[in-house]
């Protein structure tokens, strides 16, 4: 059985047809990366602020300590969203 080179070319063209344009695929992947990567930190920041305000409402004297811890935790949660943005940019432009 002989191998026909034209068959390999058709297979490669069929593979491109399945995934479409590479730039469009990268755009969709980048959008999914930033969308999913920003969802969890957004929920975390909302929950942090909610619980901190609830704690300050119950114990107003502890407000400075609670606020400091809340801001630090929000910064860590926001860092995860920034990492997702970096990954999305790498996917899009590399």
C-alpha positions as CSV (number, residue, x, y, z in Angstrom):
1,X,0.0,0.0,0.0
2,X,1.6,3.3,-1.1
3,X,1.3,6.5,0.8
4,X,-0.1,9.4,-1.2
5,X,1.3,12.8,-0.1
6,X,-1.9,14.6,-1.2
7,X,-3.9,12.7,1.4
8,X,-1.7,14.2,4.2
9,X,-2.3,17.7,2.9
10,X,-6.0,17.2,2.9
11,X,-5.8,15.9,6.5
12,X,-3.9,19.0,7.6
13,X,-6.4,21.3,5.9
14,X,-9.3,19.4,7.5
15,X,-7.7,19.9,11.0
16,X,-7.5,23.7,10.4
17,X,-11.2,23.6,9.3
18,X,-12.2,22.0,12.6
19,X,-10.6,24.7,14.8
20,X,-11.2,27.6,12.4
21,X,-8.9,30.6,12.4
22,X,-6.1,30.4,15.1
23,X,-6.6,34.1,16.0
24,X,-10.3,33.6,16.7
25,X,-9.5,30.5,18.8
26,X,-6.9,32.6,20.8
27,X,-9.4,35.3,21.3
28,X,-12.0,32.9,22.7
29,X,-9.5,31.2,24.9
30,X,-8.2,34.6,26.3
31,X,-11.8,35.7,26.9
32,X,-12.6,32.5,28.8
33,X,-9.3,32.8,30.8
34,X,-10.1,36.3,32.0
35,X,-13.8,35.6,32.5
36,X,-13.2,32.5,34.7
37,X,-10.2,34.0,36.3
38,X,-12.0,37.1,37.4
39,X,-15.2,35.4,38.6
40,X,-13.7,33.7,41.8
41,X,-11.8,36.8,43.0
42,X,-15.0,38.9,42.5
43,X,-17.0,36.5,44.7
44,X,-14.2,36.5,47.2
45,X,-13.9,40.3,47.5
46,X,-17.7,40.5,47.9
47,X,-17.7,37.9,50.6
48,X,-14.7,39.6,52.4
49,X,-16.4,43.0,52.4
50,X,-19.7,41.6,53.5
51,X,-18.2,39.7,56.5
52,X,-15.9,42.6,57.4
53,X,-18.8,45.0,57.5
54,X,-20.9,42.5,59.5
55,X,-18.0,42.1,62.0
56,X,-17.5,45.9,62.3
57,X,-21.3,46.3,62.9
58,X,-21.1,43.7,65.8
59,X,-17.9,45.1,67.3
60,X,-17.1,48.7,66.2
61,X,-14.1,49.0,68.5
62,X,-12.3,46.3,66.4
63,X,-12.8,48.3,63.1
64,X,-9.2,49.2,62.5
65,X,-7.9,45.6,62.9
66,X,-10.8,44.2,60.8
67,X,-10.3,46.8,58.1
68,X,-6.5,46.2,57.8
69,X,-7.1,42.4,57.5
70,X,-9.8,43.0,55.0
71,X,-7.7,45.2,52.7
72,X,-4.8,42.7,52.8
73,X,-7.1,39.8,51.9
74,X,-8.7,41.8,49.1
75,X,-5.2,42.6,47.7
76,X,-4.4,38.8,47.7
77,X,-7.7,38.0,46.0
78,X,-7.1,40.8,43.4
79,X,-3.7,39.4,42.6
80,X,-5.4,36.2,41.3
81,X,-7.4,38.3,38.9
82,X,-4.2,40.0,37.7
83,X,-2.6,36.6,37.1
84,X,-5.7,35.6,35.0
85,X,-5.2,38.8,33.0
86,X,-1.5,38.0,32.4
87,X,-2.4,34.5,31.3
88,X,-5.1,35.9,29.0
89,X,-2.7,38.3,27.4
90,X,-0.1,35.6,26.9
91,X,-2.7,33.4,25.2
92,X,-3.8,36.3,23.0
93,X,-0.5,37.6,21.9
94,X,2.0,34.7,21.9
